[in-house]
Structure formats: structure tokens, C-alpha cells
Amino acid sequence: MLGVLSKREIQPQDFTESLGAYRLSDTGRKTFLTAFERKMNDDFTHPVFGYRCTYRRAIELQARLLSRHLQEGIPYKPLALR
């Protein structure tokens, strides 16, 4: 999610400062969450199953694979895209 910074979707004015702590403003938070949802809906070819899926679906698949590993001892392969 560093893309929102490198693409300058979030600007310095999207942060507020209070007592030395910086927080995203409502506008900045909305911008970040919009970018997050956009990323979760991007698709790619899953390296284990070989078919296209969204990042959202991949998280669910990885949770199921981990569950099977923990419950049944089936080898777990972590998702590594880069």
C-alpha cells in the first residue's frame, strides 16, 4: 500500500497533528481505503492453483490452506508474489 504515497494519492495535508502524533484526516482515510479496496479487487494468477483470482480471494484461499495444514498436516505453501 506504499503505492498511495509513491503515486501521491495521499498528500501531507491529508494528515493532522495532535500532541506530536500524526493521523490521517477523514479525507486521507477515505483516499487510503479507496486505494485498498482497488488493490483487493485486482487479480493475478495464483501461484499454487494456477488460476486468476483477486487478492481478497487469495487471502481466503491462504487461510483455508493454513487451516488444512494445521488440522491435517497437509504441506502449506505461503503466497509469495515478488
JOQUIKA-V924516 format. One line per field, one symbol per residue. ss: DSSP state (h for helix, s for strand, l for the rest). burial: + if it has 24 or more other ideal C-beta (glycine too) atoms within 12 Angstrom, else -. A space follows every 50 residues. Layout:
ss = ???
burial = ???
//
This chain:
ss = llhhhhlllllhhhssssllsssslhhhhhhhhhhhhhhhllssslllll lssshhhhhhhhhhhhhhhhhhllllllllll
burial = ---+-----+-------------+------++--+---+----------- --+----+--++--+-------------+---
//
